[in-house]
Amino acid sequence: MRVLVTGGTGLVGSALKEIRPDWTYVSSKTYGTLTSLENVKRMFEDIRPDIVIHLAANVGGLFKNMNKRLEMFEDNVRINTNVLSEAANRGVGRVVNMLSTCIFPDGLAEPLTPEALHMGPPHPSNEGYAYAKRISEVHSRIIRETTQTWVTCLVPTNIYGPKDNFSLEDGHVVPSLVHRAALAKRTGARLQVKGTGVALRQFIFSKDLAKIIVWAAELPESPPPMVVCTSDSEYTIREVAHNIAKINGIELEFIGGHDGQMRKRAIPGPGDFPKPSVSLEEGLRKTIEWFNKEFIC
């Protein structure tokens, strides 16, 4: 059974490789950008996969999504369309397609479930990336209905862990705060956090998500068309920042600014997938330990 993992050296791909090192992991260094259909065709021709785990994407945090909307939309539409189309054209039996909870409508009174996906527009702060991923979900459904390829879409909440993108400008909230905390600790300063800290988020450690991917890839029967991957726990950004500051032994300060979407509570499921088991504090500690070993601030 040949399993191809796109985006194989990133945050999730690296965690997945610890569990299934026998799968084939590719990145932009292997086949170039997957926005190129020629590169995607060459990748499929070389590997001839039976299963595809599609993780590759142009991703970033709140400010990258806000400042590079066109790039985030166009790159991700091209990547997803190329990979899903080639998988279906070649008769790949199963594809696990990674989405994001930012695709859900903003301001829904009800919790986020697969049925709620198209009930309204996403939050304007990430509309480029979000709509590209929504189109990918529609594409996945049409492929399921018209070909022999079964595409399951996994929708994780905020993923974090070792080998994340720790960019101060383009990283997601956890890796950016981890980097800022390391710099603050080095200079004896406080950890400064933009916003008010009251926005609520759900998080999943990369190794927990990797276990769900393995479940979706290896389940004997077809997994559900769309699975929201999370636990029931919610945390404010203030709680996350407090934990990061506490682990580093530094003080915390909020300096005001844009909070982004205030809340997007997701309900886990459907499907009997491995439930996330790493607590936020444990996951943050592991992430900070990895960052401190790998980076010299």
C-alpha positions in Angstrom: 0.0 0.0 0.0 1.7 3.2 -1.2 0.7 6.3 0.8 1.7 9.8 -0.4 1.8 12.7 2.0 2.0 16.2 0.6 3.4 18.9 2.8 5.3 16.1 4.5 8.0 18.1 6.2 5.6 20.6 7.9 4.0 20.7 11.4 1.5 17.8 10.8 3.6 15.9 8.3 6.5 15.7 10.7 4.3 14.4 13.5 2.7 11.9 11.1 6.1 10.6 10.1 6.9 9.6 13.7 3.9 7.2 13.5 4.1 6.0 9.9 7.7 6.4 8.8 7.1 4.0 5.9 4.8 6.4 4.0 6.2 8.7 1.3 6.6 12.3 2.5 7.1 15.0 -0.1 7.6 18.8 0.1 8.4 21.8 -2.1 12.1 20.7 -2.0 11.1 17.3 -3.5 8.7 18.3 -6.4 8.6 22.1 -6.3 5.4 24.1 -5.7 2.2 22.1 -6.1 0.6 25.2 -7.6 2.1 23.8 -10.8 0.1 21.0 -12.4 3.2 19.7 -14.1 4.9 19.2 -10.7 1.8 17.4 -9.4 1.6 15.1 -12.4 5.3 14.2 -12.0 4.8 13.5 -8.3 1.9 11.1 -9.0 3.7 9.4 -11.9 6.8 8.8 -9.7 5.0 7.6 -6.5 1.7 6.0 -7.9 -0.1 6.2 -4.6 -3.0 4.1 -3.4 -3.8 6.7 -0.7 -3.1 10.4 -0.6 -2.8 12.5 2.6 -3.1 16.1 1.4 -1.5 18.5 3.9 0.3 20.9 1.5 -1.0 24.5 1.7 0.1 28.1 1.9 -0.7 28.8 5.5 -0.2 31.6 8.1 -1.7 33.3 11.0 -4.2 36.1 11.4 -2.0 38.9 9.9 -0.7 36.9 6.9 -4.4 36.0 6.1 -5.4 39.7 6.4 -2.4 41.1 4.4 -2.0 38.5 1.7 -5.7 37.6 0.9 -5.2 37.2 -2.9 -2.0 35.1 -2.5 -3.7 32.8 0.1 -6.7 32.3 -2.1 -5.0 31.7 -5.4 -2.2 29.5 -4.1 -4.5 27.3 -2.1 -7.1 26.9 -4.9 -4.4 25.8 -7.3 -2.7 23.4 -4.9 -5.9 21.8 -3.8 -7.4 21.6 -7.3 -4.3 20.1 -8.8 -3.8 17.4 -6.1 -7.5 16.4 -5.8 -8.0 16.3 -9.6 -4.9 14.2 -10.2 -5.8 11.8 -7.5 -9.3 11.3 -9.0 -8.0 11.1 -12.6 -5.6 8.3 -11.5 -8.2 6.4 -9.6 -6.6 6.8 -6.1 -8.8 4.9 -3.7 -8.8 7.3 -0.8 -7.7 10.9 -0.1 -7.5 12.5 3.3 -7.9 16.2 2.7 -6.9 18.7 5.4 -9.1 21.7 5.9 -9.4 24.2 8.8 -12.1 25.6 11.2 -11.6 29.0 9.7 -13.7 27.9 6.8 -16.9 28.0 9.0 -19.3 30.9 8.9 -18.6 33.8 11.3 -21.0 34.5 14.1 -23.1 31.3 14.1 -25.1 30.9 17.2 -24.8 27.2 17.0 -21.6 25.1 17.4 -19.6 24.3 14.3 -20.5 21.0 12.6 -20.2 19.7 9.0 -23.8 20.7 8.4 -23.1 24.3 9.3 -20.2 24.8 6.8 -22.1 26.8 4.1 -24.6 28.7 6.3 -22.8 32.0 5.8 -19.5 33.7 4.9 -16.3 33.1 6.9 -14.7 35.9 9.0 -13.4 38.6 6.7 -9.9 38.4 8.3 -9.2 35.1 6.6 -11.6 35.0 3.7 -9.0 34.2 1.0 -7.7 31.1 2.7 -11.1 30.1 4.1 -12.9 30.3 0.7 -10.1 28.3 -0.9 -10.5 25.6 1.6 -14.3 25.7 1.2 -13.9 25.2 -2.5 -11.7 22.2 -1.7 -14.5 20.7 0.4 -17.0 21.1 -2.5 -14.5 19.6 -4.9 -14.1 16.7 -2.5 -17.8 16.0 -2.4 -18.2 16.1 -6.2 -15.3 13.7 -6.6 -16.9 11.3 -4.1 -20.2 11.5 -6.0 -18.8 11.1 -9.5 -15.6 9.0 -9.3 -14.2 5.9 -7.5 -12.1 8.1 -5.3 -13.3 8.6 -1.7 -12.2 11.9 -0.2 -12.5 12.5 3.5 -12.0 16.1 4.7 -10.5 16.5 8.2 -11.2 19.9 9.9 -8.8 20.4 12.8 -9.0 23.3 15.2 -5.8 25.4 15.9 -2.9 23.0 15.4 0.4 23.5 17.2 3.5 21.6 18.1 7.2 21.1 17.2 8.3 22.1 13.6 5.6 24.7 13.3 6.1 28.0 11.5 7.5 30.2 14.3 7.5 33.3 12.2 6.8 36.5 14.2 4.9 38.0 11.2 3.2 35.0 9.5 2.9 32.3 12.2 -0.3 31.2 14.0 -1.0 32.3 17.5 0.9 29.6 19.5 4.1 29.5 17.5 4.3 33.3 17.3 3.8 33.6 21.0 6.4 30.9 21.7 8.9 32.8 19.6 8.1 36.1 21.2 8.3 34.6 24.7 11.8 33.3 23.9 12.9 36.7 22.8 11.4 38.4 25.9 13.1 35.9 28.2 16.4 36.6 26.6 16.1 40.3 27.1 14.3 40.2 30.5 11.2 41.8 29.0 7.5 41.0 29.3 5.7 38.8 26.7 3.7 41.4 24.8 0.5 40.1 23.1 -1.6 42.0 20.6 -5.4 42.1 21.2 -7.4 41.8 24.4 -6.9 38.1 25.0 -10.6 37.4 25.3 -11.1 35.5 22.0 -11.8 31.8 22.5 -10.1 29.0 20.6 -9.8 25.2 20.6 -6.4 23.6 20.0 -5.1 20.3 19.0 -1.5 19.1 19.4 0.1 17.9 16.1 0.7 14.3 17.3 -3.0 14.0 18.3 -4.0 15.1 14.8 -1.5 12.7 13.2 -3.3 9.8 15.0 -6.6 10.9 13.5 -5.1 11.0 10.0 -3.8 7.5 10.4 -7.3 6.4 11.5 -8.9 8.1 8.5 -6.3 6.5 6.1 -6.4 3.0 7.5 -10.1 2.5 8.5 -11.3 -0.6 6.7 -14.6 1.1 5.7 -14.8 4.6 4.2 -14.5 7.2 6.9 -17.1 10.0 7.1 -17.0 12.6 4.4 -16.0 15.3 6.8 -14.7 15.0 10.4 -14.1 17.9 12.8 -11.0 17.1 14.8 -10.9 18.6 18.2 -11.6 18.0 21.9 -14.5 19.9 23.7 -12.1 22.2 25.6 -11.9 25.9 24.8 -9.3 28.4 25.9 -9.0 32.2 25.7 -5.9 33.6 24.1 -5.1 35.1 27.5 -5.0 31.6 29.0 -2.7 30.4 26.2 -0.4 33.3 26.6 -0.4 33.0 30.4 0.7 29.3 30.1 3.5 30.2 27.6 4.7 33.1 29.9 4.6 30.8 33.0 6.6 28.0 31.3 9.2 30.6 30.3 9.2 32.3 33.7 8.3 35.7 32.4 5.5 38.3 32.8 2.7 39.0 30.4 1.3 42.2 28.9 -1.6 42.7 26.5 -1.2 45.8 24.3 -4.5 46.0 22.5 -5.3 45.6 18.8 -7.3 43.2 16.5 -8.7 40.0 18.1 -9.9 38.4 14.9 -12.9 36.1 15.2 -14.0 36.1 18.8 -15.2 32.5 19.0 -15.7 29.4 16.8 -16.7 26.5 18.9 -16.6 23.2 17.1 -18.2 19.9 18.0 -15.9 16.8 17.6 -16.9 14.2 15.0 -18.6 12.4 13.4 -16.8 9.1 13.6 -15.0 7.1 16.3 -11.6 8.8 15.8 -8.8 8.8 18.4 -9.7 11.5 20.8 -7.0 14.2 21.5 -5.2 13.3 24.7 -2.4 15.9 25.1 -3.4 18.7 27.4 -2.8 22.3 26.4 -0.2 22.8 29.1 1.7 19.6 28.2 1.6 20.4 24.4 2.8 23.9 25.0 5.7 22.7 27.2 6.7 20.1 24.5 6.5 22.8 21.8 8.6 25.3 23.8 11.2 22.7 24.7 11.6 21.8 21.0 11.8 25.5 19.9 14.4 26.2 22.6 16.6 23.3 21.4 16.3 24.1 17.7 16.4 27.9 17.6 19.0 30.4 18.9 17.1 33.6 19.6 
